[in-house]
Amino acid sequence: MKNRKPFGLIAVILPLTAAILMAAPNAVLMRFFDGENTIYKYVSGFSMLSVGYGIWGAMVSGIGAGGLTLLGIIGIVRESLLLRKCMLIISVAALVMCLTLLCFGSMTFITVGVAVLLASETVLLYYWNRTG
């Protein structure tokens, strides 16, 4: 492929959107049991409350999305096959960590959107590495 700029721009926009969505205040659902009642609390993906209760997949995937954004910006300036392979590994890890929220029943529509964005990033990077 001759024109790689659209790939680079999309490789920056997708994880940037995922990181912004993960910072939303309703990204993770926390459930607390109080004998008879169940208390639901929504927190940001970067909240230490969810990390304290062992749901750290949201924070790790948000940090991974932020790192992918930075690496994507570097990749626009300086093209490198090693950089793209590192981005692919990070995107797969961030996607897996985002999907761990399914195990805890903590996914919301926001984190489903983040998972879709990270999956799109992973497919894009896989295709980009295969053709480049």
C-alpha positions in Angstrom: 0.0 0.0 0.0 1.3 3.4 -0.9 -0.7 5.7 1.3 -0.3 4.6 5.0 -1.5 7.9 6.6 -5.1 6.8 7.0 -3.9 3.7 8.9 -1.8 5.9 11.2 -4.6 8.3 11.9 -7.1 5.6 12.6 -4.5 3.8 14.8 -4.5 7.0 16.9 -8.2 7.9 16.9 -9.5 4.4 18.0 -7.4 4.1 21.2 -7.8 7.8 22.0 -11.6 7.3 21.9 -11.3 4.2 24.0 -9.2 6.0 26.7 -11.7 8.9 26.8 -14.6 6.5 27.1 -12.8 4.6 29.9 -12.5 7.8 31.8 -16.3 8.3 31.8 -17.9 8.2 35.2 -20.2 5.2 34.3 -17.6 2.9 32.8 -17.6 0.2 35.5 -20.4 -1.3 37.4 -19.7 -2.1 41.1 -22.1 -4.3 43.1 -22.1 -4.3 46.8 -24.3 -6.6 49.0 -25.7 -5.4 52.2 -27.6 -8.4 53.6 -31.0 -7.8 52.0 -30.2 -5.1 49.5 -27.9 -4.8 46.5 -26.2 -1.5 46.0 -25.0 -0.6 42.5 -22.3 2.0 42.0 -20.9 3.2 38.7 -17.3 4.4 38.7 -14.8 5.5 36.2 -12.4 3.0 34.6 -9.5 4.8 36.2 -11.1 4.8 39.7 -9.1 3.2 42.5 -12.3 1.9 44.0 -12.6 -0.8 41.3 -8.9 -1.6 41.6 -9.3 -2.0 45.4 -12.0 -4.6 44.9 -9.9 -6.6 42.4 -11.5 -5.3 39.2 -8.3 -3.9 37.6 -9.0 -4.8 34.0 -10.7 -1.5 33.3 -7.7 0.6 34.5 -5.2 -1.6 32.7 -7.1 -1.4 29.4 -7.5 2.4 29.8 -3.7 2.7 30.4 -3.1 0.4 27.4 -5.3 2.6 25.2 -3.5 5.7 26.3 -0.2 4.0 25.5 -1.5 2.9 22.1 -2.4 6.5 21.4 1.1 7.7 22.2 2.7 5.0 20.1 0.3 5.7 17.3 1.4 9.4 17.3 5.0 8.3 17.3 4.2 5.9 14.4 2.8 8.7 12.3 6.0 10.6 12.7 8.4 7.7 12.3 7.3 4.5 10.6 8.7 1.3 12.2 7.7 -2.4 11.9 8.8 -3.1 15.5 6.6 -0.2 16.7 3.6 -1.7 14.9 4.3 -5.1 16.4 4.5 -3.6 19.9 1.3 -1.8 19.3 -0.4 -5.1 18.2 0.8 -6.8 21.4 -0.4 -3.9 23.6 -3.8 -3.8 21.8 -4.4 -7.5 22.3 -3.4 -7.2 26.0 -5.7 -4.2 26.5 -8.6 -6.0 24.8 -8.2 -9.1 27.0 -8.0 -6.9 30.1 -11.2 -5.1 29.0 -13.0 -8.4 28.5 -12.1 -9.5 32.0 -14.9 -7.2 33.2 -17.3 -9.8 31.8 -16.1 -12.3 34.5 -17.1 -9.9 37.2 -20.3 -8.7 35.6 -19.0 -5.2 35.6 -19.3 -4.3 31.9 -21.5 -1.4 30.9 -22.4 0.0 27.5 -19.3 2.2 27.8 -16.9 -0.7 28.3 -18.6 -2.7 25.5 -17.8 0.3 23.3 -14.2 0.3 24.5 -13.9 -3.4 23.8 -15.2 -2.8 20.3 -12.8 0.0 19.7 -9.9 -2.0 21.0 -10.9 -5.0 18.9 -11.1 -2.8 15.8 -7.6 -1.5 16.7 -6.3 -5.0 17.0 -7.7 -6.0 13.6 -6.4 -2.9 12.0 -2.9 -3.4 13.4 -2.9 -7.1 12.5 -3.9 -6.2 8.9 -1.3 -3.4 8.8 1.4 -5.7 10.0 0.5 -8.4 7.4 0.4 -6.0 4.5 3.4 -3.8 5.5 
